[in-house]
Amino acid sequence: MQSFQRYIRDVVAELKKVTWPTWEELKGSTMVVIFFSVVMGLYIALLDVGLSRLLKTFLG
């Protein structure tokens, strides 16, 4: 039981050291992730359509 209590104390101590992002940093990072996801989704969709048409052309 003492080791569990020490573990909890250590976790709390480490969480106090964390520098959490500000609301503005969080919004900015979220927008970057959303933008990158949309761009990659469009790229994969276009690649899929292009390869599908290429295969249909060659295979009939």
C-alpha positions as CSV (number, residue, x, y, z in Angstrom):
1,M,0.0,0.0,0.0
2,Q,2.9,2.4,0.7
3,S,4.3,1.9,-2.8
4,F,0.9,2.8,-4.3
5,Q,0.7,6.0,-2.2
6,R,4.2,6.9,-3.2
7,Y,3.3,6.3,-6.8
8,I,0.3,8.7,-6.5
9,R,2.5,11.3,-4.8
10,D,5.0,11.0,-7.6
11,V,2.3,11.3,-10.3
12,V,1.0,14.5,-8.6
13,A,4.5,15.9,-8.4
14,E,5.1,15.3,-12.0
15,L,1.8,16.8,-13.1
16,K,2.7,20.0,-11.2
17,K,5.8,20.3,-13.5
18,V,3.8,20.1,-16.7
19,T,3.5,23.3,-18.7
20,W,0.0,23.2,-20.1
21,P,-0.7,25.0,-23.4
22,T,-2.6,28.2,-23.4
23,W,-6.1,28.4,-24.9
24,E,-4.7,30.2,-28.0
25,E,-1.9,27.6,-28.4
26,L,-4.4,24.8,-28.1
27,K,-6.8,26.3,-30.7
28,G,-3.8,26.9,-33.1
29,S,-2.6,23.4,-32.8
30,T,-6.1,22.0,-33.3
31,M,-6.5,24.0,-36.4
32,V,-3.2,22.7,-37.8
33,V,-4.3,19.1,-37.1
34,I,-7.7,19.6,-38.7
35,F,-6.2,21.3,-41.8
36,F,-3.5,18.6,-42.2
37,S,-6.2,15.9,-41.9
38,V,-8.4,17.4,-44.5
39,V,-5.5,17.9,-46.9
40,M,-4.3,14.3,-46.5
41,G,-7.9,13.0,-46.8
42,L,-8.3,14.9,-50.1
43,Y,-4.9,13.7,-51.3
44,I,-5.8,10.0,-50.6
45,A,-9.2,10.4,-52.2
46,L,-7.8,11.9,-55.4
47,L,-5.1,9.2,-55.5
48,D,-7.8,6.5,-55.0
49,V,-9.9,8.0,-57.8
50,G,-7.0,8.3,-60.1
51,L,-5.7,4.8,-59.6
52,S,-9.2,3.4,-59.9
53,R,-9.6,5.0,-63.3
54,L,-6.2,3.9,-64.4
55,L,-7.0,0.3,-63.5
56,K,-10.4,0.5,-65.2
57,T,-8.6,1.8,-68.4
58,F,-6.1,-1.1,-68.4
59,L,-8.3,-3.9,-67.2
60,G,-11.5,-2.8,-69.0
